[in-house]
């Protein structure tokens, strides 16, 4: 499939997909991109600075454990 820009002197009929196939390919691509696997893979492939691993935004390494310790300290 030729994905380059069409030049004025080229035959556009060879570069165009049938409308139904184009819609189907767009739907499949969007569903694959929105899948849980794709989102997780994207997050895994993003590099994180080492400092971000040791200093989370909310200040606690394990939110559930921090909440339990905080509630236990209040009792």
N, C-alpha and C positions, 0 to 999 in steps of 0.2 A: 504494500500500500504506500503510495507516495504522499507524505505529509508536508511536503514543501509548499511554499506559496505558489499559487498559479500565476504563470506569466501570461501576458496578453496574447502571445502567439501560440499557446499550447492548447491542445484539445482537452476541454474540461470534462468531457464525458468519461474519460478513463480514470480521472482522479476522484470522482464522486461516488459515494456509496448510495445504494437505494435507501429511501427514507426509513422504511421499516427496520432495516438492518442497522442503520445509524442510531435510531432510537433504542433498539435492543442493546447495542454495544454500550451506549451511554448509561442505560439502566444497570447493566451488569457491572460496569466499571464503578459506578457510584455505590452500589451495594457492597462490592468487594472493598472499596476504600473505607466504608463506614462499619465494616465488621469488627468484632471484638479483637480478632487475631491481628488485623491490620493496625488497629489503634495501639495494641500492646507492642507490636513489632516496631512501630514508629517511636514509641517511648523508649524502647530498649536500644534503638540505634542512635538516639540523641546523646551526645557526650555530656556528662555532668562534671563540673569541677569537683575535685576531691573535697574542697571546703564545704560544698553544698551537701555532701553526704554526712558530714559531721556537725552541721549547723542547720537543722531544718527550720523552716519559716516559723512554725508554731512553737519552736523551742523544745519539743519533746521527741524522742526517738520512736516511741511506741505510744500512740495516743490512748489506746485502751488501758495500757498499764499505768500511764500517767494519770488518767481519770480515776482509776481504782485507787491508786495511792493517795490522790488528793481527797477523795471521798473518805478513805479510811482515816486520814489525818484529821478530818473534821469531826468524826464520830467519837 
